Amino acid sequence: MQRQHRLGRHKTIRKHLTGTTERPRLAVFRSSQHIYAQIIDDTSSKTLVAYSDIKETGTKKERAYKLGKNLAEKAKKAKITTVVFDRGGFIFQGRVEELAKGAREGGLKF
């Protein structure tokens, strides 16, 4: 039931949110144990940068924060500075919020 609600929210969000070459989309997926993020150019349907917290240590929130910082560093190397944040239908709190905080502190603007 919760999955269906999340997918409905995600579908509604994606109607209005697309990543362009100048401003790609930062997509977030959160499973029960891990969190994944990728920067996508929707015009060419290519993933530009991807990262996950699988190899990180610490609590789930700490790993999400580190993921945001590391993703921002990889994005800087790929010359990406601004993105559109796609929370994937997840509520903007907890691990999703920590990822966004880490990405902002790492240098991404959204």
C-alpha positions in Angstrom: 0.0 0.0 0.0 2.8 2.5 0.9 4.7 1.6 -2.2 1.6 2.4 -4.4 1.2 5.8 -2.6 4.9 6.6 -3.1 4.7 5.7 -6.8 1.6 7.8 -7.3 3.4 10.8 -5.7 6.5 10.1 -7.8 4.3 10.1 -11.0 2.7 13.4 -10.0 6.2 15.0 -9.3 7.6 13.7 -12.6 4.8 15.3 -14.6 6.3 18.7 -13.8 10.0 17.9 -13.3 12.5 17.1 -16.0 16.3 17.3 -16.2 17.9 19.3 -19.0 21.5 19.5 -20.2 22.0 22.7 -18.3 20.2 21.5 -15.2 20.0 17.7 -14.9 17.8 15.9 -12.4 19.1 14.5 -9.2 17.0 11.4 -8.6 16.9 9.7 -5.2 15.8 6.2 -4.3 15.6 5.0 -0.7 15.4 1.3 0.2 15.1 0.0 3.7 18.9 -0.4 4.1 20.5 1.8 1.5 20.0 5.1 -0.5 21.0 5.6 -4.1 21.3 8.9 -6.1 22.0 9.6 -9.7 22.2 12.7 -11.9 20.2 12.3 -15.1 20.0 14.3 -18.3 16.4 13.5 -19.4 16.8 15.1 -22.9 19.4 12.5 -23.9 18.2 9.8 -21.4 21.7 9.4 -19.9 22.9 9.0 -16.4 25.8 11.4 -15.9 26.8 10.6 -12.3 25.6 7.9 -9.9 26.5 7.0 -6.4 25.2 4.8 -3.5 25.9 4.4 0.2 26.7 0.7 0.1 30.4 1.1 1.0 29.9 3.8 3.6 29.9 3.2 7.3 27.9 4.8 10.1 24.2 5.3 10.7 21.8 5.5 7.8 21.5 9.3 8.1 25.3 9.7 8.3 25.7 7.5 5.2 23.1 9.6 3.3 25.0 12.8 4.2 28.3 11.3 3.0 26.5 10.2 -0.2 25.4 13.7 -0.9 28.9 15.1 -0.4 30.5 12.4 -2.5 27.9 12.8 -5.3 28.5 16.6 -5.3 32.3 16.0 -5.7 31.7 13.6 -8.6 29.3 16.1 -10.2 31.9 18.9 -9.9 34.4 16.7 -11.8 31.7 16.2 -14.5 31.2 20.1 -14.5 27.7 20.0 -13.1 26.9 22.8 -10.6 23.1 23.1 -10.7 20.5 20.3 -10.6 16.7 19.8 -10.1 16.0 17.7 -7.0 13.7 14.7 -7.6 12.9 13.1 -4.2 11.2 10.1 -5.9 7.9 10.4 -4.0 9.7 10.1 -0.7 8.9 12.6 2.1 11.6 15.3 2.4 12.8 14.3 5.9 15.3 11.9 7.4 17.7 10.3 4.9 16.4 12.2 1.9 16.9 15.5 3.7 20.4 14.6 4.8 21.4 13.6 1.3 20.1 17.0 0.0 22.0 18.8 2.9 25.3 17.0 2.0 24.8 17.7 -1.7 24.3 21.4 -1.0 27.3 21.6 1.3 29.3 19.7 -1.4 28.6 22.5 -3.9 25.4 21.5 -5.8 22.7 24.2 -6.2 19.0 23.4 -6.2 
